Amino acid sequence: MKARMIGVVVGALLALAPAVGRAEQAGAGPAWLENLAIRGITTSASATGLGIANVSGGLKQGGVYNTLGVFSAEVDLEKATGVWKGASAGADVYWIRGKSAS
């Protein structure tokens, strides 16, 4: 029972910490990424993992681990085109992996 409880606590702690974050400092990325930023295109990626366990009761006991990945891009249209002042466009792609806990 203690081992299962420790597993639940560790899973909860892992769920609270992002696995990948965007670098916010200038010069922190590769040159091609900096060139995109100069042209008004910024990107980011993040991943979050979540472990969920049923330690007692229900039809069966066990655990699952799920992951959510988010990949984003945003374009400052004023920098990119020189025309649309204050306009921007963005897109997000989501990668979802794992099973339902129920």
SULGICOR-V783075 format. One line per field, one symbol per residue. phi: phi as a letter, one per 20 degrees, with the letter a starting at -180 (. if undefined). psi: psi as a letter, one per 40 degrees, with the letter a starting at -180 (. if undefined). A space follows every 50 residues. Layout:
phi = ???
psi = ???
This chain:
phi = .fffffffffgffffedfeccefeefnedfgfffffffenddcbbbccdb dccdebmmfbeqbccdccdcdcbcdeffffdmdffmebcbbccdddcpdf fd
psi = dddddddddddddddehidhihheiheeiiddddddddeehiiiiihhih hhiheiaadiiaiihihhhhhiiihhdddddecgheiiiiiihhhhhaii e.
